[in-house]
Amino acid sequence: MFDTSAAFTASSDVETTFDTSAAFTAPSHNITSPSGLEPCLGGELRLQAIWVDEKVCVGCRYCAHVATNTFLMDQDTGKCRAIRQDGDSTMVINEAIDTCPVDCIHWISFEELIEKKKEEIARAAY
């Protein structure tokens, strides 16, 4: 009979050490605006960000069903919102864009995304 307990035990013969100091060092760059090459994109280097025009969105939920890690329906407004830039692959996000019946999902530059977020915050403050 096969002993399955061996699959769940680690061998003590192998000693692994990691250099943890590398986690606290990073090269310094004088970046003034996002370039699309930020690590927050989950390793997939994108030059553009995804943005949903919530004024145009009709709340059909197609995009949220296709790209489940990128889009979320806002419970308060009933509109779609991009919650993660690195949630799904570019191919899946493009499929979600193609399913939108009102064409409210767009690829935009990170600079434009920052401006649109500022406008959104200002609009919500009134």
C-alpha positions in Angstrom: 0.0 0.0 0.0 1.2 3.5 -0.8 2.0 5.8 2.2 0.4 9.2 1.5 1.7 10.8 4.7 5.1 11.2 3.0 3.6 13.7 0.6 2.8 16.1 3.4 6.1 16.0 5.3 9.1 18.1 4.5 12.6 16.6 4.4 14.9 18.0 7.1 17.9 17.2 5.0 17.5 20.3 2.8 18.2 23.6 4.5 16.9 26.6 2.7 17.9 30.2 3.4 16.6 33.3 1.9 18.2 36.7 1.7 15.4 38.9 3.3 17.4 42.1 2.9 16.5 42.2 -0.8 12.8 42.8 0.1 13.7 46.2 1.7 15.9 47.6 -1.1 14.7 49.1 -4.4 16.4 51.2 -6.9 15.5 54.9 -6.7 14.0 56.4 -9.7 12.7 59.9 -10.1 9.3 59.0 -11.7 6.9 61.8 -11.6 3.9 60.1 -13.2 2.8 56.5 -13.7 4.3 54.9 -16.8 2.4 51.7 -17.0 5.4 49.7 -15.9 4.6 49.8 -12.2 4.8 46.6 -10.1 1.2 47.1 -9.0 0.1 45.7 -12.4 0.9 42.2 -11.2 3.8 41.6 -13.5 1.9 42.3 -16.7 3.4 45.5 -18.1 0.6 47.7 -19.5 0.9 51.1 -21.0 -2.7 51.9 -20.4 -5.3 51.6 -17.7 -8.9 50.4 -17.8 -11.6 52.9 -17.1 -15.4 52.7 -16.9 -17.5 55.8 -17.7 -20.1 55.3 -15.0 -22.3 58.1 -16.5 -22.8 55.9 -19.6 -22.9 52.5 -17.9 -26.4 50.9 -17.8 -25.5 48.2 -15.2 -25.9 45.2 -17.5 -23.1 43.3 -15.6 -21.7 41.7 -18.7 -18.2 42.9 -18.1 -18.3 41.8 -14.4 -19.3 38.3 -15.6 -16.5 38.1 -18.1 -13.6 39.8 -16.3 -14.5 38.9 -12.7 -11.2 40.1 -11.2 -11.2 43.5 -12.9 -14.8 44.7 -12.7 -17.3 45.0 -9.9 -20.8 46.3 -9.7 -21.2 49.1 -7.3 -24.2 48.3 -5.0 -25.0 52.0 -4.4 -25.1 53.1 -8.0 -25.8 49.9 -9.9 -22.9 50.8 -12.2 -19.8 48.9 -13.1 -16.4 49.9 -11.8 -12.9 48.8 -12.6 -11.5 47.7 -9.2 -8.2 46.2 -10.2 -5.9 47.1 -13.1 -4.1 43.7 -12.9 -7.1 41.5 -12.2 -7.4 39.8 -15.6 -5.4 39.3 -18.7 -5.6 41.9 -21.5 -7.4 39.3 -23.6 -10.1 38.8 -21.0 -10.5 42.6 -20.4 -10.8 43.2 -24.2 -13.5 40.5 -24.3 -15.3 42.3 -21.5 -15.0 45.6 -23.4 -16.5 43.9 -26.5 -19.5 42.6 -24.5 -20.5 46.1 -23.3 -23.7 47.2 -25.1 -23.1 50.9 -24.5 -19.3 51.1 -25.0 -18.5 52.6 -21.6 -15.2 50.8 -20.9 -12.1 52.3 -22.3 -8.3 51.9 -22.3 -6.8 55.3 -21.3 -3.4 56.5 -20.2 -2.5 56.5 -16.5 -2.2 60.2 -16.5 -5.8 60.5 -17.8 -7.0 57.9 -15.3 -5.5 60.1 -12.4 -7.4 63.1 -13.8 -10.6 61.3 -14.1 -10.3 59.9 -10.6 -9.7 63.5 -9.3 -12.8 64.7 -11.2 -14.8 61.8 -9.7 -13.7 62.6 -6.2 -14.6 66.3 -6.7 -18.0 65.4 -8.1 -18.7 63.1 -5.1 -17.7 65.9 -2.7 -20.6 68.2 -3.9 
